Amino acid sequence: MFRRRESVPFSFVAEADRFRSNVTPPPPERASVSQLAGRCLVGLVVVCGLAGSLLFGLPALDNPRSPSHQQNSEATQGR
């Protein structure tokens, strides 16, 4: 039986590695002022949200400090 040396997809990939295009891609579009302002605003909102959650969340995570001396309640003093 006749066998090919390379299968078709691999020979295509091998030729694609050697191929160089003489066409340069177009330069990327510059962002407009409104797009830049929107990106800055979104970033600022995200940072402020993280800072706010940290600010309001830290007091809830603190362990309550136990008093150095315990006060006896009236029920225990009456004994």
Buried (B, 14 or more C-beta within 10 A) or exposed (E): EEEEEEEEEEEEEEEEEEEEEEEEEEEEEEEEEEEEEEEEEEEEEEEEEEEEEEEEEEEEEEEEEEEEEEEEEEEEEEE
